[in-house]
Amino acid sequence: MNRALTTALLGIGTAQVMKIPLGYITTRKWDWSQMFQTGGMPSSHSAGVSALATYIAMRRGLSAIDFAVSSVFGAVVMYDAMGIRRAAGEIAVEVNDLDEQVERLAKQHPGLYHARRRKALKERLGHLPREVAGGALLGVAIGACSYWLEKRK
């Protein structure tokens, strides 16, 4: 199988698995669903693209075109995770809060009708800068280890 692809997927998978014990440390609850959710520490998006770029840089060199492509791709992914996706999550928080406020008003005023949303909007979409940085560092370590293990063979 393609070593670069395997390295990137290993970065994503490792980050997703790490969210479980790191979540336990902060909440004191085991939440296995975090393995299949977006957002949180570390960013699996950042880990995957950083592992890929690091592996390619070490294998092909910093002047390789595929390193340039993977680096630009990685920068876009990490910027998007902190920017647009995070903003969408913040908007979802506000919409969910607004829904609760309107429901409270409807209970206080019997003539006002409000149908509560069946399902709240997903709030955890993007990442804080430290979550992206954590994922990027994890990815660099995985990319480097993948290269060194391949070189040892």
Backbone hydrogen bonds, N-H to C=O, Kabsch-Sander energy under -0.5 kcal/mol:
donor,donor_aa,acceptor,acceptor_aa,energy
6,T,2,N,-2.5
7,T,3,R,-2.4
8,A,4,A,-2.2
9,L,5,L,-2.6
10,L,6,T,-2.3
11,G,7,T,-2.0
12,I,8,A,-2.1
13,G,9,L,-2.8
14,T,10,L,-2.7
15,A,11,G,-2.0
16,Q,12,I,-2.2
17,V,13,G,-2.4
18,M,14,T,-2.4
19,K,15,A,-1.0
20,I,17,V,-1.3
22,L,18,M,-2.0
23,G,19,K,-2.0
24,Y,20,I,-2.0
25,I,21,P,-2.1
26,T,22,L,-1.3
27,T,23,G,-2.6
28,R,24,Y,-2.7
31,D,29,K,-0.7
32,W,30,W,-0.5
34,Q,31,D,-1.5
35,M,32,W,-1.4
36,F,33,S,-1.9
37,Q,34,Q,-1.2
40,G,126,G,-0.6
43,S,131,E,-2.2
47,A,43,S,-2.1
48,G,44,S,-2.4
49,V,45,H,-2.3
50,S,46,S,-2.3
51,A,47,A,-2.3
52,L,48,G,-2.1
53,A,49,V,-2.4
54,T,50,S,-2.5
55,Y,51,A,-2.4
56,I,52,L,-2.4
57,A,53,A,-2.5
58,M,54,T,-2.4
59,R,55,Y,-2.2
60,R,56,I,-3.2
61,G,56,I,-0.8
61,G,57,A,-1.2
64,A,61,G,-1.3
68,A,64,A,-1.8
69,V,65,I,-2.7
70,S,66,D,-2.2
71,S,67,F,-2.4
72,V,68,A,-2.4
73,F,69,V,-2.6
74,G,70,S,-2.3
75,A,71,S,-2.5
76,V,72,V,-2.3
77,V,73,F,-2.3
78,M,74,G,-2.6
79,Y,75,A,-2.4
80,D,76,V,-2.6
81,A,77,V,-2.2
82,M,78,M,-1.6
83,G,79,Y,-2.2
85,R,80,D,-2.1
86,R,80,D,-0.5
87,A,83,G,-2.7
88,A,84,I,-2.4
89,G,85,R,-1.7
90,E,86,R,-2.1
91,I,87,A,-2.3
92,A,88,A,-2.0
93,V,89,G,-1.7
94,E,90,E,-1.8
95,V,91,I,-2.6
96,N,92,A,-2.5
97,D,93,V,-2.3
98,L,94,E,-2.7
99,D,95,V,-2.3
100,E,96,N,-1.7
101,Q,97,D,-2.3
102,V,98,L,-2.6
103,E,99,D,-1.9
104,R,100,E,-2.1
105,L,101,Q,-2.2
106,A,102,V,-2.4
107,K,103,E,-1.7
108,Q,104,R,-1.6
109,H,105,L,-1.7
112,L,109,H,-2.4
116,R,114,H,-0.7
125,L,123,E,-1.3
126,G,85,R,-0.6
127,H,81,A,-2.4
131,E,128,L,-0.7
132,V,128,L,-1.9
133,A,129,P,-2.6
134,G,130,R,-2.4
135,G,131,E,-2.1
136,A,132,V,-2.5
137,L,133,A,-2.6
138,L,134,G,-2.2
139,G,135,G,-2.6
140,V,136,A,-2.5
141,A,137,L,-2.1
142,I,138,L,-2.4
143,G,139,G,-3.0
144,A,140,V,-2.4
145,C,141,A,-2.5
146,S,142,I,-2.5
147,Y,143,G,-1.9
148,W,144,A,-2.7
149,L,145,C,-2.7
150,E,146,S,-2.0
151,K,147,Y,-2.4
152,R,148,W,-1.7
153,K,149,L,-0.8
153,K,150,E,-0.6
